[in-house]
Amino acid sequence: MTTLSIRVPDSLHRAIKELAAKDGDSMNQFLVTAAAEKLAAMETVDDLRQRAARANLKEFDRLLSLVPDAEPDRGDEMPPPKRGRTKRRS
């Protein structure tokens, strides 16, 4: 195990201390967990980008064309677009 000294703004230190105490964790455990979660999220994004680069879009379109065009089940509908927001690119 390695010891690491870091400098953080006082306000961030207070917030970490409060949240760690609220969860019953030490500040050290809180920061180790936060770093592990961030690392996992970044690795997931990298993995998804690599998978997307290997995607066969023609095969995807072919498979998608096999799905019947039907209304979504109740509760599965897309929410209406928010005002002033642009549509996502597809």
SEFIZA-3560 file (N, C-alpha, C; in Angstrom, 3 decimals):
REM SEFIZA-3560
<numar><xx>0.852</xx><yy>-1.169</yy><zz>0.000</zz><atom>N</atom></numar>
<numar><xx>0.000</xx><yy>0.000</yy><zz>0.000</zz><atom>CA</atom></numar>
<numar><xx>0.898</xx><yy>1.232</yy><zz>0.000</zz><atom>C</atom></numar>
<numar><xx>0.469</xx><yy>2.278</yy><zz>-0.692</zz><atom>N</atom></numar>
<numar><xx>1.239</xx><yy>3.506</yy><zz>-0.817</zz><atom>CA</atom></numar>
<numar><xx>0.538</xx><yy>4.634</yy><zz>-0.077</zz><atom>C</atom></numar>
<numar><xx>1.324</xx><yy>5.490</yy><zz>0.551</zz><atom>N</atom></numar>
<numar><xx>0.781</xx><yy>6.680</yy><zz>1.201</zz><atom>CA</atom></numar>
<numar><xx>0.884</xx><yy>7.833</yy><zz>0.226</zz><atom>C</atom></numar>
<numar><xx>-0.176</xx><yy>8.626</yy><zz>0.160</zz><atom>N</atom></numar>
<numar><xx>-0.230</xx><yy>9.733</yy><zz>-0.783</zz><atom>CA</atom></numar>
<numar><xx>-0.655</xx><yy>10.994</yy><zz>-0.046</zz><atom>C</atom></numar>
<numar><xx>0.109</xx><yy>12.058</yy><zz>-0.190</zz><atom>N</atom></numar>
<numar><xx>-0.273</xx><yy>13.357</yy><zz>0.375</zz><atom>CA</atom></numar>
<numar><xx>-0.839</xx><yy>14.216</yy><zz>-0.736</zz><atom>C</atom></numar>
<numar><xx>-2.008</xx><yy>14.795</yy><zz>-0.490</zz><atom>N</atom></numar>
<numar><xx>-2.613</xx><yy>15.677</yy><zz>-1.490</zz><atom>CA</atom></numar>
<numar><xx>-3.047</xx><yy>16.975</yy><zz>-0.826</zz><atom>C</atom></numar>
<numar><xx>-3.134</xx><yy>18.007</yy><zz>-1.628</zz><atom>N</atom></numar>
<numar><xx>-3.629</xx><yy>19.299</yy><zz>-1.153</zz><atom>CA</atom></numar>
<numar><xx>-5.017</xx><yy>19.497</yy><zz>-1.739</zz><atom>C</atom></numar>
<numar><xx>-5.969</xx><yy>19.822</yy><zz>-0.871</zz><atom>N</atom></numar>
<numar><xx>-7.337</xx><yy>20.075</yy><zz>-1.329</zz><atom>CA</atom></numar>
<numar><xx>-7.827</xx><yy>21.378</yy><zz>-0.706</zz><atom>C</atom></numar>
<numar><xx>-8.701</xx><yy>22.080</yy><zz>-1.398</zz><atom>N</atom></numar>
<numar><xx>-9.271</xx><yy>23.296</yy><zz>-0.813</zz><atom>CA</atom></numar>
<numar><xx>-10.003</xx><yy>22.969</yy><zz>0.490</zz><atom>C</atom></numar>
<numar><xx>-9.996</xx><yy>23.929</yy><zz>1.406</zz><atom>N</atom></numar>
<numar><xx>-10.644</xx><yy>23.726</yy><zz>2.707</zz><atom>CA</atom></numar>
<numar><xx>-12.104</xx><yy>23.310</yy><zz>2.558</zz><atom>C</atom></numar>
<numar><xx>-12.807</xx><yy>23.931</yy><zz>1.617</zz><atom>N</atom></numar>
<numar><xx>-14.231</xx><yy>23.617</yy><zz>1.448</zz><atom>CA</atom></numar>
<numar><xx>-14.426</xx><yy>22.164</yy><zz>1.008</zz><atom>C</atom></numar>
<numar><xx>-13.551</xx><yy>21.668</yy><zz>0.151</zz><atom>N</atom></numar>
<numar><xx>-13.636</xx><yy>20.280</yy><zz>-0.293</zz><atom>CA</atom></numar>
<numar><xx>-13.296</xx><yy>19.341</yy><zz>0.860</zz><atom>C</atom></numar>
<numar><xx>-12.300</xx><yy>19.699</yy><zz>1.639</zz><atom>N</atom></numar>
<numar><xx>-11.920</xx><yy>18.904</yy><zz>2.809</zz><atom>CA</atom></numar>
<numar><xx>-13.096</xx><yy>18.767</yy><zz>3.768</zz><atom>C</atom></numar>
<numar><xx>-13.768</xx><yy>19.881</yy><zz>4.046</zz><atom>N</atom></numar>
<numar><xx>-14.927</xx><yy>19.844</yy><zz>4.949</zz><atom>CA</atom></numar>
<numar><xx>-16.030</xx><yy>18.947</yy><zz>4.392</zz><atom>C</atom></numar>
<numar><xx>-16.299</xx><yy>19.092</yy><zz>3.100</zz><atom>N</atom></numar>
<numar><xx>-17.368</xx><yy>18.301</yy><zz>2.482</zz><atom>CA</atom></numar>
<numar><xx>-17.040</xx><yy>16.808</yy><zz>2.537</zz><atom>C</atom></numar>
<numar><xx>-15.803</xx><yy>16.448</yy><zz>2.246</zz><atom>N</atom></numar>
<numar><xx>-15.391</xx><yy>15.040</yy><zz>2.296</zz><atom>CA</atom></numar>
<numar><xx>-15.517</xx><yy>14.512</yy><zz>3.721</zz><atom>C</atom></numar>
<numar><xx>-15.055</xx><yy>15.301</yy><zz>4.666</zz><atom>N</atom></numar>
<numar><xx>-15.107</xx><yy>14.894</yy><zz>6.073</zz><atom>CA</atom></numar>
<numar><xx>-16.548</xx><yy>14.653</yy><zz>6.514</zz><atom>C</atom></numar>
<numar><xx>-17.452</xx><yy>15.565</yy><zz>6.128</zz><atom>N</atom></numar>
<numar><xx>-18.865</xx><yy>15.435</yy><zz>6.507</zz><atom>CA</atom></numar>
<numar><xx>-19.509</xx><yy>14.215</yy><zz>5.849</zz><atom>C</atom></numar>
<numar><xx>-19.274</xx><yy>14.038</yy><zz>4.553</zz><atom>N</atom></numar>
<numar><xx>-19.886</xx><yy>12.902</yy><zz>3.852</zz><atom>CA</atom></numar>
<numar><xx>-19.337</xx><yy>11.565</yy><zz>4.346</zz><atom>C</atom></numar>
<numar><xx>-18.051</xx><yy>11.511</yy><zz>4.599</zz><atom>N</atom></numar>
<numar><xx>-17.450</xx><yy>10.275</yy><zz>5.106</zz><atom>CA</atom></numar>
<numar><xx>-18.051</xx><yy>9.925</yy><zz>6.464</zz><atom>C</atom></numar>
<numar><xx>-18.165</xx><yy>10.913</yy><zz>7.341</zz><atom>N</atom></numar>
<numar><xx>-18.744</xx><yy>10.674</yy><zz>8.663</zz><atom>CA</atom></numar>
<numar><xx>-20.201</xx><yy>10.234</yy><zz>8.549</zz><atom>C</atom></numar>
<numar><xx>-20.926</xx><yy>10.866</yy><zz>7.643</zz><atom>N</atom></numar>
<numar><xx>-22.338</xx><yy>10.530</yy><zz>7.429</zz><atom>CA</atom></numar>
<numar><xx>-22.491</xx><yy>9.069</yy><zz>7.008</zz><atom>C</atom></numar>
<numar><xx>-21.553</xx><yy>8.574</yy><zz>6.190</zz><atom>N</atom></numar>
<numar><xx>-21.588</xx><yy>7.185</yy><zz>5.729</zz><atom>CA</atom></numar>
<numar><xx>-20.899</xx><yy>6.224</yy><zz>6.697</zz><atom>C</atom></numar>
<numar><xx>-20.312</xx><yy>6.761</yy><zz>7.757</zz><atom>N</atom></numar>
<numar><xx>-19.614</xx><yy>5.910</yy><zz>8.719</zz><atom>CA</atom></numar>
<numar><xx>-18.262</xx><yy>5.435</yy><zz>8.223</zz><atom>C</atom></numar>
<numar><xx>-17.679</xx><yy>6.189</yy><zz>7.298</zz><atom>N</atom></numar>
<numar><xx>-16.372</xx><yy>5.840</yy><zz>6.741</zz><atom>CA</atom></numar>
<numar><xx>-15.320</xx><yy>6.842</yy><zz>7.198</zz><atom>C</atom></numar>
<numar><xx>-14.068</xx><yy>6.413</yy><zz>7.107</zz><atom>N</atom></numar>
<numar><xx>-12.974</xx><yy>7.358</yy><zz>7.324</zz><atom>CA</atom></numar>
<numar><xx>-12.823</xx><yy>8.191</yy><zz>6.054</zz><atom>C</atom></numar>
<numar><xx>-12.143</xx><yy>9.318</yy><zz>6.179</zz><atom>N</atom></numar>
<numar><xx>-11.869</xx><yy>10.125</yy><zz>4.991</zz><atom>CA</atom></numar>
<numar><xx>-11.025</xx><yy>9.321</yy><zz>4.007</zz><atom>C</atom></numar>
<numar><xx>-10.094</xx><yy>8.543</yy><zz>4.521</zz><atom>N</atom></numar>
<numar><xx>-9.254</xx><yy>7.723</yy><zz>3.658</zz><atom>CA</atom></numar>
<numar><xx>-10.111</xx><yy>6.755</yy><zz>2.841</zz><atom>C</atom></numar>
<numar><xx>-11.024</xx><yy>6.046</yy><zz>3.509</zz><atom>N</atom></numar>
<numar><xx>-11.872</xx><yy>5.086</yy><zz>2.799</zz><atom>CA</atom></numar>
<numar><xx>-12.756</xx><yy>5.797</yy><zz>1.783</zz><atom>C</atom></numar>
<numar><xx>-13.271</xx><yy>6.963</yy><zz>2.149</zz><atom>N</atom></numar>
<numar><xx>-14.103</xx><yy>7.744</yy><zz>1.233</zz><atom>CA</atom></numar>
<numar><xx>-13.325</xx><yy>8.086</yy><zz>-0.035</zz><atom>C</atom></numar>
<numar><xx>-12.097</xx><yy>8.577</yy><zz>0.128</zz><atom>N</atom></numar>
<numar><xx>-11.288</xx><yy>8.982</yy><zz>-1.023</zz><atom>CA</atom></numar>
<numar><xx>-10.832</xx><yy>7.788</yy><zz>-1.857</zz><atom>C</atom></numar>
<numar><xx>-10.514</xx><yy>6.667</yy><zz>-1.222</zz><atom>N</atom></numar>
<numar><xx>-10.136</xx><yy>5.465</yy><zz>-1.969</zz><atom>CA</atom></numar>
<numar><xx>-11.321</xx><yy>4.998</yy><zz>-2.808</zz><atom>C</atom></numar>
<numar><xx>-12.512</xx><yy>4.983</yy><zz>-2.209</zz><atom>N</atom></numar>
<numar><xx>-13.718</xx><yy>4.572</yy><zz>-2.936</zz><atom>CA</atom></numar>
<numar><xx>-14.014</xx><yy>5.531</yy><zz>-4.080</zz><atom>C</atom></numar>
<numar><xx>-13.903</xx><yy>6.834</yy><zz>-3.823</zz><atom>N</atom></numar>
<numar><xx>-14.168</xx><yy>7.831</yy><zz>-4.866</zz><atom>CA</atom></numar>
<numar><xx>-13.189</xx><yy>7.673</yy><zz>-6.030</zz><atom>C</atom></numar>
<numar><xx>-11.930</xx><yy>7.452</yy><zz>-5.721</zz><atom>N</atom></numar>
<numar><xx>-10.928</xx><yy>7.274</yy><zz>-6.782</zz><atom>CA</atom></numar>
<numar><xx>-11.200</xx><yy>5.993</yy><zz>-7.571</zz><atom>C</atom></numar>
<numar><xx>-11.568</xx><yy>4.919</yy><zz>-6.884</zz><atom>N</atom></numar>
<numar><xx>-11.861</xx><yy>3.653</yy><zz>-7.567</zz><atom>CA</atom></numar>
<numar><xx>-13.080</xx><yy>3.798</yy><zz>-8.475</zz><atom>C</atom></numar>
<numar><xx>-14.106</xx><yy>4.504</yy><zz>-7.997</zz><atom>N</atom></numar>
<numar><xx>-15.303</xx><yy>4.725</yy><zz>-8.815</zz><atom>CA</atom></numar>
<numar><xx>-14.981</xx><yy>5.555</yy><zz>-10.055</zz><atom>C</atom></numar>
<numar><xx>-14.187</xx><yy>6.595</yy><zz>-9.895</zz><atom>N</atom></numar>
<numar><xx>-13.804</xx><yy>7.441</yy><zz>-11.027</zz><atom>CA</atom></numar>
<numar><xx>-12.992</xx><yy>6.639</yy><zz>-12.040</zz><atom>C</atom></numar>
<numar><xx>-12.053</xx><yy>5.853</yy><zz>-11.558</zz><atom>N</atom></numar>
<numar><xx>-11.229</xx><yy>5.029</yy><zz>-12.437</zz><atom>CA</atom></numar>
<numar><xx>-12.095</xx><yy>4.029</yy><zz>-13.208</zz><atom>C</atom></numar>
<numar><xx>-13.030</xx><yy>3.384</yy><zz>-12.522</zz><atom>N</atom></numar>
<numar><xx>-13.918</xx><yy>2.421</yy><zz>-13.180</zz><atom>CA</atom></numar>
<numar><xx>-14.762</xx><yy>3.103</yy><zz>-14.250</zz><atom>C</atom></numar>
<numar><xx>-15.262</xx><yy>4.295</yy><zz>-13.956</zz><atom>N</atom></numar>
<numar><xx>-16.074</xx><yy>5.022</yy><zz>-14.932</zz><atom>CA</atom></numar>
<numar><xx>-15.253</xx><yy>5.376</yy><zz>-16.170</zz><atom>C</atom></numar>
<numar><xx>-14.028</xx><yy>5.846</yy><zz>-15.963</zz><atom>N</atom></numar>
<numar><xx>-13.177</xx><yy>6.212</yy><zz>-17.096</zz><atom>CA</atom></numar>
<numar><xx>-12.794</xx><yy>4.987</yy><zz>-17.923</zz><atom>C</atom></numar>
<numar><xx>-12.510</xx><yy>3.870</yy><zz>-17.253</zz><atom>N</atom></numar>
<numar><xx>-12.175</xx><yy>2.646</yy><zz>-17.980</zz><atom>CA</atom></numar>
<numar><xx>-13.378</xx><yy>2.142</yy><zz>-18.772</zz><atom>C</atom></numar>
<numar><xx>-14.569</xx><yy>2.298</yy><zz>-18.214</zz><atom>N</atom></numar>
<numar><xx>-15.788</xx><yy>1.883</yy><zz>-18.914</zz><atom>CA</atom></numar>
<numar><xx>-15.983</xx><yy>2.707</yy><zz>-20.177</zz><atom>C</atom></numar>
<numar><xx>-15.782</xx><yy>4.010</yy><zz>-20.086</zz><atom>N</atom></numar>
<numar><xx>-15.915</xx><yy>4.878</yy><zz>-21.258</zz><atom>CA</atom></numar>
<numar><xx>-14.906</xx><yy>4.464</yy><zz>-22.327</zz><atom>C</atom></numar>
<numar><xx>-13.670</xx><yy>4.217</yy><zz>-21.920</zz><atom>N</atom></numar>
<numar><xx>-12.642</xx><yy>3.783</yy><zz>-22.879</zz><atom>CA</atom></numar>
<numar><xx>-13.037</xx><yy>2.463</yy><zz>-23.542</zz><atom>C</atom></numar>
<numar><xx>-13.543</xx><yy>1.519</yy><zz>-22.745</zz><atom>N</atom></numar>
<numar><xx>-13.956</xx><yy>0.223</yy><zz>-23.282</zz><atom>CA</atom></numar>
<numar><xx>-15.104</xx><yy>0.388</yy><zz>-24.270</zz><atom>C</atom></numar>
<numar><xx>-16.081</xx><yy>1.227</yy><zz>-23.933</zz><atom>N</atom></numar>
<numar><xx>-17.209</xx><yy>1.450</yy><zz>-24.839</zz><atom>CA</atom></numar>
<numar><xx>-16.760</xx><yy>2.109</yy><zz>-26.140</zz><atom>C</atom></numar>
<numar><xx>-15.809</xx><yy>3.023</yy><zz>-26.057</zz><atom>N</atom></numar>
<numar><xx>-15.282</xx><yy>3.650</yy><zz>-27.278</zz><atom>CA</atom></numar>
<numar><xx>-14.589</xx><yy>2.615</yy><zz>-28.169</zz><atom>C</atom></numar>
<numar><xx>-13.820</xx><yy>1.733</yy><zz>-27.558</zz><atom>N</atom></numar>
<numar><xx>-13.138</xx><yy>0.693</yy><zz>-28.335</zz><atom>CA</atom></numar>
<numar><xx>-14.147</xx><yy>-0.249</yy><zz>-28.984</zz><atom>C</atom></numar>
<numar><xx>-15.184</xx><yy>-0.621</yy><zz>-28.244</zz><atom>N</atom></numar>
<numar><xx>-16.218</xx><yy>-1.499</yy><zz>-28.802</zz><atom>CA</atom></numar>
<numar><xx>-16.960</xx><yy>-0.802</yy><zz>-29.936</zz><atom>C</atom></numar>
<numar><xx>-17.259</xx><yy>0.488</yy><zz>-29.749</zz><atom>N</atom></numar>
<numar><xx>-17.972</xx><yy>1.243</yy><zz>-30.787</zz><atom>CA</atom></numar>
<numar><xx>-17.141</xx><yy>1.317</yy><zz>-32.062</zz><atom>C</atom></numar>
<numar><xx>-15.835</xx><yy>1.428</yy><zz>-31.916</zz><atom>N</atom></numar>
<numar><xx>-14.963</xx><yy>1.506</yy><zz>-33.091</zz><atom>CA</atom></numar>
<numar><xx>-14.991</xx><yy>0.205</yy><zz>-33.897</zz><atom>C</atom></numar>
<numar><xx>-15.298</xx><yy>-0.904</yy><zz>-33.239</zz><atom>N</atom></numar>
<numar><xx>-15.358</xx><yy>-2.201</yy><zz>-33.924</zz><atom>CA</atom></numar>
<numar><xx>-16.766</xx><yy>-2.531</yy><zz>-34.422</zz><atom>C</atom></numar>
<numar><xx>-17.712</xx><yy>-1.647</yy><zz>-34.175</zz><atom>N</atom></numar>
<numar><xx>-19.112</xx><yy>-1.934</yy><zz>-34.504</zz><atom>CA</atom></numar>
<numar><xx>-19.319</xx><yy>-2.102</yy><zz>-36.006</zz><atom>C</atom></numar>
<numar><xx>-20.211</xx><yy>-3.003</yy><zz>-36.353</zz><atom>N</atom></numar>
<numar><xx>-20.612</xx><yy>-3.213</yy><zz>-37.739</zz><atom>CA</atom></numar>
<numar><xx>-21.975</xx><yy>-2.536</yy><zz>-37.896</zz><atom>C</atom></numar>
<numar><xx>-21.976</xx><yy>-1.300</yy><zz>-38.386</zz><atom>N</atom></numar>
<numar><xx>-23.211</xx><yy>-0.523</yy><zz>-38.454</zz><atom>CA</atom></numar>
<numar><xx>-24.204</xx><yy>-1.095</yy><zz>-39.456</zz><atom>C</atom></numar>
<numar><xx>-23.713</xx><yy>-1.707</yy><zz>-40.522</zz><atom>N</atom></numar>
<numar><xx>-24.634</xx><yy>-2.331</yy><zz>-41.487</zz><atom>CA</atom></numar>
<numar><xx>-25.379</xx><yy>-3.489</yy><zz>-40.832</zz><atom>C</atom></numar>
<numar><xx>-24.670</xx><yy>-4.284</yy><zz>-40.073</zz><atom>N</atom></numar>
<numar><xx>-25.311</xx><yy>-5.407</yy><zz>-39.372</zz><atom>CA</atom></numar>
<numar><xx>-26.283</xx><yy>-4.890</yy><zz>-38.313</zz><atom>C</atom></numar>
<numar><xx>-25.902</xx><yy>-3.827</yy><zz>-37.621</zz><atom>N</atom></numar>
<numar><xx>-26.793</xx><yy>-3.212</yy><zz>-36.633</zz><atom>CA</atom></numar>
<numar><xx>-28.084</xx><yy>-2.751</yy><zz>-37.302</zz><atom>C</atom></numar>
<numar><xx>-27.958</xx><yy>-2.041</yy><zz>-38.422</zz><atom>N</atom></numar>
<numar><xx>-29.147</xx><yy>-1.571</yy><zz>-39.147</zz><atom>CA</atom></numar>
<numar><xx>-30.001</xx><yy>-2.741</yy><zz>-39.624</zz><atom>C</atom></numar>
<numar><xx>-29.348</xx><yy>-3.811</yy><zz>-40.088</zz><atom>N</atom></numar>
<numar><xx>-30.097</xx><yy>-4.983</yy><zz>-40.542</zz><atom>CA</atom></numar>
<numar><xx>-30.898</xx><yy>-5.595</yy><zz>-39.390</zz><atom>C</atom></numar>
<numar><xx>-30.254</xx><yy>-5.750</yy><zz>-38.244</zz><atom>N</atom></numar>
<numar><xx>-30.939</xx><yy>-6.318</yy><zz>-37.082</zz><atom>CA</atom></numar>
<numar><xx>-32.051</xx><yy>-5.401</yy><zz>-36.589</zz><atom>C</atom></numar>
<numar><xx>-31.792</xx><yy>-4.112</yy><zz>-36.599</zz><atom>N</atom></numar>
<numar><xx>-32.802</xx><yy>-3.157</yy><zz>-36.153</zz><atom>CA</atom></numar>
<numar><xx>-34.022</xx><yy>-3.182</yy><zz>-37.064</zz><atom>C</atom></numar>
<numar><xx>-33.810</xx><yy>-3.436</yy><zz>-38.341</zz><atom>N</atom></numar>
<numar><xx>-34.934</xx><yy>-3.487</yy><zz>-39.282</zz><atom>CA</atom></numar>
<numar><xx>-35.840</xx><yy>-4.686</yy><zz>-39.015</zz><atom>C</atom></numar>
<numar><xx>-35.355</xx><yy>-5.676</yy><zz>-38.284</zz><atom>N</atom></numar>
<numar><xx>-36.159</xx><yy>-6.852</yy><zz>-37.950</zz><atom>CA</atom></numar>
<numar><xx>-37.106</xx><yy>-6.605</yy><zz>-36.775</zz><atom>C</atom></numar>
<numar><xx>-36.869</xx><yy>-5.537</yy><zz>-36.044</zz><atom>N</atom></numar>
<numar><xx>-37.705</xx><yy>-5.226</yy><zz>-34.881</zz><atom>CA</atom></numar>
<numar><xx>-38.989</xx><yy>-4.576</yy><zz>-35.368</zz><atom>C</atom></numar>
<numar><xx>-40.157</xx><yy>-5.101</yy><zz>-34.934</zz><atom>N</atom></numar>
<numar><xx>-41.411</xx><yy>-4.507</yy><zz>-35.397</zz><atom>CA</atom></numar>
<numar><xx>-41.568</xx><yy>-3.067</yy><zz>-34.907</zz><atom>C</atom></numar>
<numar><xx>-42.185</xx><yy>-2.251</yy><zz>-35.738</zz><atom>N</atom></numar>
<numar><xx>-42.462</xx><yy>-0.858</yy><zz>-35.389</zz><atom>CA</atom></numar>
<numar><xx>-43.733</xx><yy>-0.844</yy><zz>-34.552</zz><atom>C</atom></numar>
<numar><xx>-43.598</xx><yy>-0.671</yy><zz>-33.257</zz><atom>N</atom></numar>
<numar><xx>-44.751</xx><yy>-0.718</yy><zz>-32.356</zz><atom>CA</atom></numar>
<numar><xx>-44.636</xx><yy>0.387</yy><zz>-31.323</zz><atom>C</atom></numar>
<numar><xx>-45.773</xx><yy>0.775</yy><zz>-30.790</zz><atom>N</atom></numar>
<numar><xx>-45.785</xx><yy>1.772</yy><zz>-29.720</zz><atom>CA</atom></numar>
<numar><xx>-45.143</xx><yy>1.152</yy><zz>-28.473</zz><atom>C</atom></numar>
<numar><xx>-44.441</xx><yy>1.956</yy><zz>-27.681</zz><atom>N</atom></numar>
<numar><xx>-43.832</xx><yy>1.413</yy><zz>-26.459</zz><atom>CA</atom></numar>
<numar><xx>-44.906</xx><yy>1.041</yy><zz>-25.439</zz><atom>C</atom></numar>
<numar><xx>-44.571</xx><yy>0.109</yy><zz>-24.565</zz><atom>N</atom></numar>
<numar><xx>-45.473</xx><yy>-0.242</yy><zz>-23.478</zz><atom>CA</atom></numar>
<numar><xx>-45.683</xx><yy>0.978</yy><zz>-22.594</zz><atom>C</atom></numar>
<numar><xx>-46.804</xx><yy>1.004</yy><zz>-21.914</zz><atom>N</atom></numar>
<numar><xx>-47.110</xx><yy>2.123</yy><zz>-21.017</zz><atom>CA</atom></numar>
<numar><xx>-46.001</xx><yy>2.225</yy><zz>-19.965</zz><atom>C</atom></numar>
<numar><xx>-45.479</xx><yy>3.419</yy><zz>-19.799</zz><atom>N</atom></numar>
<numar><xx>-44.390</xx><yy>3.656</yy><zz>-18.860</zz><atom>CA</atom></numar>
<numar><xx>-43.017</xx><yy>3.608</yy><zz>-19.502</zz><atom>C</atom></numar>
<numar><xx>-42.939</xx><yy>3.089</yy><zz>-20.732</zz><atom>N</atom></numar>
<numar><xx>-41.660</xx><yy>3.016</yy><zz>-21.447</zz><atom>CA</atom></numar>
<numar><xx>-41.496</xx><yy>4.131</yy><zz>-22.470</zz><atom>C</atom></numar>
<numar><xx>-42.446</xx><yy>5.064</yy><zz>-22.514</zz><atom>N</atom></numar>
<numar><xx>-42.391</xx><yy>6.137</yy><zz>-23.502</zz><atom>CA</atom></numar>
<numar><xx>-41.207</xx><yy>7.058</yy><zz>-23.219</zz><atom>C</atom></numar>
<numar><xx>-40.713</xx><yy>7.685</yy><zz>-24.280</zz><atom>N</atom></numar>
<numar><xx>-39.664</xx><yy>8.696</yy><zz>-24.131</zz><atom>CA</atom></numar>
<numar><xx>-40.296</xx><yy>9.949</yy><zz>-23.544</zz><atom>C</atom></numar>
<numar><xx>-39.607</xx><yy>10.618</yy><zz>-22.624</zz><atom>N</atom></numar>
<numar><xx>-40.156</xx><yy>11.874</yy><zz>-22.110</zz><atom>CA</atom></numar>
<numar><xx>-40.131</xx><yy>12.928</yy><zz>-23.207</zz><atom>C</atom></numar>
<numar><xx>-41.034</xx><yy>13.904</yy><zz>-23.118</zz><atom>N</atom></numar>
<numar><xx>-41.012</xx><yy>14.956</yy><zz>-24.137</zz><atom>CA</atom></numar>
<numar><xx>-39.703</xx><yy>15.739</yy><zz>-24.044</zz><atom>C</atom></numar>
<numar><xx>-39.216</xx><yy>16.268</yy><zz>-25.177</zz><atom>N</atom></numar>
<numar><xx>-37.957</xx><yy>17.032</yy><zz>-25.136</zz><atom>CA</atom></numar>
<numar><xx>-38.116</xx><yy>18.286</yy><zz>-24.292</zz><atom>C</atom></numar>
<numar><xx>-37.047</xx><yy>18.638</yy><zz>-23.601</zz><atom>N</atom></numar>
<numar><xx>-37.059</xx><yy>19.860</yy><zz>-22.795</zz><atom>CA</atom></numar>
<numar><xx>-36.909</xx><yy>21.050</yy><zz>-23.713</zz><atom>C</atom></numar>
<numar><xx>-37.540</xx><yy>22.133</yy><zz>-23.354</zz><atom>N</atom></numar>
<numar><xx>-37.471</xx><yy>23.343</yy><zz>-24.177</zz><atom>CA</atom></numar>
<numar><xx>-36.052</xx><yy>23.882</yy><zz>-24.211</zz><atom>C</atom></numar>
<numar><xx>-35.643</xx><yy>24.314</yy><zz>-25.401</zz><atom>N</atom></numar>
<numar><xx>-34.330</xx><yy>24.940</yy><zz>-25.542</zz><atom>CA</atom></numar>
<numar><xx>-33.182</xx><yy>23.953</yy><zz>-25.668</zz><atom>C</atom></numar>
<numar><xx>-33.480</xx><yy>22.674</yy><zz>-25.637</zz><atom>N</atom></numar>
<numar><xx>-32.414</xx><yy>21.675</yy><zz>-25.772</zz><atom>CA</atom></numar>
<numar><xx>-32.410</xx><yy>21.132</yy><zz>-27.181</zz><atom>C</atom></numar>
<numar><xx>-31.241</xx><yy>20.814</yy><zz>-27.645</zz><atom>N</atom></numar>
<numar><xx>-31.133</xx><yy>20.258</yy><zz>-28.993</zz><atom>CA</atom></numar>
<numar><xx>-31.294</xx><yy>18.753</yy><zz>-28.925</zz><atom>C</atom></numar>
<numar><xx>-31.694</xx><yy>18.186</yy><zz>-30.046</zz><atom>N</atom></numar>
<numar><xx>-31.840</xx><yy>16.738</yy><zz>-30.119</zz><atom>CA</atom></numar>
<numar><xx>-30.471</xx><yy>16.090</yy><zz>-30.130</zz><atom>C</atom></numar>
<numar><xx>-30.431</xx><yy>14.862</yy><zz>-29.629</zz><atom>N</atom></numar>
<numar><xx>-29.187</xx><yy>14.098</yy><zz>-29.684</zz><atom>CA</atom></numar>
<numar><xx>-28.924</xx><yy>13.663</yy><zz>-31.107</zz><atom>C</atom></numar>
<numar><xx>-27.655</xx><yy>13.616</yy><zz>-31.436</zz><atom>N</atom></numar>
<numar><xx>-27.291</xx><yy>13.101</yy><zz>-32.757</zz><atom>CA</atom></numar>
<numar><xx>-27.403</xx><yy>11.595</yy><zz>-32.726</zz><atom>C</atom></numar>
<numar><xx>-27.873</xx><yy>11.027</yy><zz>-33.833</zz><atom>N</atom></numar>
<numar><xx>-27.953</xx><yy>9.567</yy><zz>-33.884</zz><atom>CA</atom></numar>
<numar><xx>-27.022</xx><yy>9.011</yy><zz>-34.921</zz><atom>C</atom></numar>
//
